[in-house]
């Protein structure tokens, strides 16, 4: 999914400008987090065969995707807050009805 966003912004801005932008000083934490977690996911799943570390790296990749969407798409932060509230509301109702606490 994140490859779609990378390709979209690359086509929108041009590949050279997009690479320059994601390698700039303010975007370097995202770039290193994304590529590091992607490398970690592949490394731990294909060579080490450690499920726990693979899941951790995959979760970091998902977090990097959310970070990417929130920082690039206008209204991304507002949309993320909206969907987080909806998810929390639905999941808390489901948990409270399933667990008699």
Residue pairs with C-beta under 8 A, 6 or more apart in sequence:
1 65
2 34
2 61
2 64
2 65
2 68
5 65
5 68
5 69
5 72
6 18
9 18
9 72
10 18
10 19
12 18
13 21
21 27
22 30
22 31
23 31
30 64
30 67
30 68
30 71
33 60
33 63
33 64
33 67
34 61
34 64
34 65
34 68
36 60
37 57
37 58
37 60
37 61
37 64
38 57
38 61
40 53
40 56
40 57
40 60
41 54
41 57
41 58
41 61
44 50
44 53
44 54
44 57
45 54
66 80
69 76
69 80
70 76
70 77
70 80
73 79
